Amino acid sequence: MSIITKSEWLDWKSNPVTRAFYAACKERVEDSKDILATSAGMDSDNDNFMRGFISAYNEMNEFRIEDLSDED
């Protein structure tokens, strides 16, 4: 059973605060790409962190209400 309806999800996604949050997330991804473009290879741990950070933010941004499972 889903804890949120599709209508609630769409309302939340269109909320100005939510839109600002997602815009800030996109900006952080772009900033991280810029960091990687200029410093990749200098610190492999930091490179891996940045790649994971970008991947996590991209996954969050790509989430769709249809991805929710109806399993309990």
N, C-alpha and C positions, 0 to 999 in steps of 0.2 A: 504494500500500500504506500503510495507516494504521500509525503508530508506536505507537498505544495502542489497546487493545481497549475495547469498550463496558463490559465488566466492570471493567477497570482504571480507566476514567473515573469510573464510578459509585462505586467504592471511594475514589478520590481526592476526589470531590465531597463524600462523607460524612465524610471525615476531619475531626476537630475543628480542626486547624490551618487547613485549607482553608476550613472554615465560618467561622472567625474572620476570615480574610483577606477573604472576601466580605462579611461583616458590616461590616468596616472600610471597604471600598470603597463600600458603600451609604451609610455615614455620611458619607464624603467627598463623595459626590454630593449628599446633602441639605445639607451645609454649603455647597457651591458654589451650590446653588439659593438658599439664604438670602443669600449674598453678592450674587448677581445681583439678588435681590428688593430689596435695600436700596441697591445702588450702580450698577445698570444705567444707562448713559448718561453716566456721569462719565468713563469711559476706555474708548473703543471697543476698543482693543487688549486690555485686560483682559477686557472682555465677550466678545470672540471667543475668548480663551484659555479662559475658564470654560465657554463653550458647547462647545468642542472637548473639554475635559477631561470634562465630563458625558457627551458623546456617546461618547467612548472607553470610559469606565467602564461605560456602559450596554451597549455592544456586547460588552464582555468578559463582563458578567454574563449576557447573553442567549445566549452561545455554547452550542451543543449538539454532542455527539459526532457526530450525524448530519451536521453541517456539514463534517466532514472529508472531503476528497476521496480517492478511491482511486488518483489519478494519481501517477505517479512523478516 
